[in-house]
Amino acid sequence: MGLLTDGLVFEFYADSDEPNMMDEKAFLTVNLRDIAKGRLDESVADGLKSLQKGQFDPENIGAEAKRKLVFQKFLQEISLLAEKPSADFTRMLLRTVGIQHVRDKALPDFQELVGSAFREFVNVKILQRLDLTKVPPPPAPAPDLLPTDPTPEPSPSQTEPRSLQATLGILG
């Protein structure tokens, strides 16, 4: 395993393709600026956990690095498919939903539809995740139609009737 850093960005490398030859791409990148801003990807956190003393497995680091590199490539491909779905991907989805034969002329419309569905899927997942972090407001109490505990009518104090009499006397 190898580590390159400028003091703020740490890049972890492994020899997953060839023994004693570090991969060209880091399998884990930790940016302390992002952490200071409160942004830490789940994959970065998991990667750091796997490097802890109690969990570090030097025999398995190459395989783990390869898995993380493949995962990163998957994310890149999924991002590209979300932006511009390929014809093959679109046809695969169409077959999945029961549409077998699509003319080449109609394919761009379906590609646009797949892209929209992809973006909607991501939006729904984001909203679901946000709902998990929100605390639901307490339910509003239902208004009572009939008072269950009627409060007694206020009774005037001893000075209030005298004040009323004085005011009536002034007004005439």
C-alpha positions as CSV (number, residue, x, y, z in Angstrom):
1,M,0.0,0.0,0.0
2,G,1.2,3.5,-0.8
3,L,0.1,7.0,0.4
4,L,0.5,10.3,-1.4
5,T,-0.5,13.5,0.4
6,D,-0.1,17.3,0.2
7,G,-1.2,17.5,3.8
8,L,-4.8,18.1,3.0
9,V,-5.6,15.5,0.4
10,F,-4.6,11.9,1.1
11,E,-4.5,9.4,-1.8
12,F,-4.2,5.7,-1.0
13,Y,-2.7,3.3,-3.6
14,A,-2.4,-0.5,-3.8
15,D,-0.9,-3.0,-6.1
16,S,-4.1,-4.7,-7.2
17,D,-3.2,-5.3,-10.8
18,E,0.4,-6.3,-10.6
19,P,2.5,-7.2,-7.6
20,N,4.9,-4.5,-6.5
21,M,3.5,-2.0,-9.0
22,M,1.2,0.6,-7.6
23,D,-2.1,1.2,-9.5
24,E,-2.3,4.4,-11.5
25,K,-5.5,5.5,-9.7
26,A,-5.9,5.8,-6.0
27,F,-8.5,3.4,-4.5
28,L,-9.3,5.9,-1.7
29,T,-9.0,9.7,-1.6
30,V,-9.6,11.6,1.6
31,N,-9.9,15.4,1.4
32,L,-9.6,17.1,4.8
33,R,-11.3,20.2,3.4
34,D,-14.4,18.2,2.7
35,I,-14.3,16.7,6.1
36,A,-13.9,20.2,7.7
37,K,-17.1,21.2,5.8
38,G,-18.9,18.3,7.2
39,R,-18.9,16.3,3.9
40,L,-17.7,12.8,4.2
41,D,-18.9,10.2,1.7
42,E,-20.0,6.9,3.0
43,S,-17.5,5.1,0.8
44,V,-14.7,7.2,2.2
45,A,-15.7,6.5,5.7
46,D,-15.9,2.8,5.0
47,G,-12.5,2.9,3.4
48,L,-11.0,4.7,6.4
49,K,-12.6,2.1,8.7
50,S,-11.0,-0.7,6.7
51,L,-7.5,0.8,7.3
52,Q,-7.9,1.0,11.1
53,K,-5.5,-1.1,13.1
54,G,-8.1,-3.7,14.2
55,Q,-9.6,-4.2,10.8
56,F,-6.6,-3.7,8.4
57,D,-5.8,-6.9,6.5
58,P,-2.6,-6.6,4.5
59,E,-3.3,-9.8,2.6
60,N,-6.6,-8.5,1.4
61,I,-5.7,-4.9,0.6
62,G,-5.2,-5.5,-3.1
63,A,-8.5,-7.2,-3.6
64,E,-10.2,-4.5,-1.5
65,A,-8.5,-1.8,-3.6
66,K,-9.6,-3.5,-6.8
67,R,-13.2,-3.7,-5.6
68,K,-13.2,0.1,-4.7
69,L,-11.7,1.0,-8.1
70,V,-14.3,-1.1,-9.9
71,F,-17.0,0.6,-7.7
72,Q,-15.7,4.0,-8.7
73,K,-15.9,3.0,-12.4
74,F,-19.4,1.8,-11.9
75,L,-20.4,5.2,-10.4
76,Q,-18.8,6.9,-13.4
77,E,-20.7,4.7,-15.9
78,I,-24.0,5.2,-14.0
79,S,-23.5,8.9,-14.1
80,L,-22.9,8.8,-17.9
81,L,-26.0,6.6,-18.4
82,A,-28.0,9.1,-16.4
83,E,-26.9,12.0,-18.5
84,K,-27.1,10.2,-21.9
85,P,-28.5,6.7,-21.9
86,S,-26.9,4.5,-24.5
87,A,-29.0,2.7,-27.1
88,D,-28.1,-0.7,-25.6
89,F,-29.0,0.4,-22.1
90,T,-32.3,1.9,-23.4
91,R,-33.2,-1.3,-25.3
92,M,-32.3,-3.4,-22.2
93,L,-34.7,-1.4,-20.1
94,L,-37.4,-1.5,-22.8
95,R,-37.1,-5.3,-22.9
96,T,-37.4,-5.4,-19.1
97,V,-40.7,-3.5,-19.2
98,G,-42.1,-5.7,-22.0
99,I,-41.4,-3.6,-25.1
100,Q,-39.5,-5.9,-27.5
101,H,-39.2,-4.2,-30.8
102,V,-38.4,-0.5,-31.1
103,R,-37.5,1.2,-34.4
104,D,-34.2,3.1,-34.6
105,K,-36.2,6.2,-35.4
106,A,-38.1,6.0,-32.1
107,L,-35.1,5.2,-30.0
108,P,-34.0,8.8,-29.2
109,D,-37.4,9.5,-27.7
110,F,-37.1,6.4,-25.4
111,Q,-33.5,7.5,-24.5
112,E,-34.8,10.8,-23.4
113,L,-37.5,9.1,-21.4
114,V,-35.0,6.8,-19.8
115,G,-32.9,9.8,-18.8
116,S,-35.9,11.5,-17.3
117,A,-36.8,8.4,-15.4
118,F,-33.2,8.0,-14.1
119,R,-33.2,11.6,-12.8
120,E,-36.6,11.1,-11.2
121,F,-35.4,7.9,-9.5
122,V,-32.4,9.9,-8.1
123,N,-34.7,12.7,-6.9
124,V,-37.0,10.3,-5.2
125,K,-34.1,8.6,-3.4
126,I,-32.8,11.9,-2.3
127,L,-36.2,12.9,-0.9
128,Q,-36.6,9.6,0.8
129,R,-33.2,10.1,2.5
130,L,-34.0,13.6,3.5
131,D,-37.3,12.4,5.1
132,L,-35.3,10.0,7.2
133,T,-33.3,12.9,8.7
134,K,-36.2,15.2,9.2
135,V,-38.1,15.0,12.5
136,P,-41.8,14.9,11.8
137,P,-43.7,17.7,13.4
138,P,-45.9,16.6,16.3
139,P,-49.5,16.1,15.3
140,A,-51.8,19.1,15.9
141,P,-54.3,18.4,18.7
142,A,-57.8,17.9,17.4
143,P,-60.1,20.8,18.3
144,D,-62.6,19.9,21.0
145,L,-66.1,20.5,19.8
146,L,-67.5,20.3,23.4
147,P,-65.4,21.6,26.2
148,T,-64.4,18.8,28.5
149,D,-63.3,21.0,31.4
150,P,-65.5,24.1,31.4
151,T,-63.7,27.0,33.1
152,P,-65.9,28.9,35.5
153,E,-67.0,32.4,34.6
154,P,-64.7,35.0,36.0
155,S,-66.1,36.8,39.0
156,P,-65.3,40.5,39.5
157,S,-63.0,41.5,42.3
158,Q,-64.2,43.8,45.0
159,T,-62.7,46.9,43.3
160,E,-64.3,46.3,39.9
161,P,-67.9,47.0,40.9
162,R,-66.8,50.2,42.6
163,S,-64.9,51.2,39.5
164,L,-67.9,50.5,37.4
165,Q,-70.2,52.6,39.6
166,A,-67.7,55.5,39.6
167,T,-67.5,55.4,35.8
168,L,-71.2,55.3,35.4
169,G,-71.5,58.2,37.9
170,I,-69.1,60.3,35.8
171,L,-70.8,59.5,32.5
172,G,-74.1,60.5,34.0
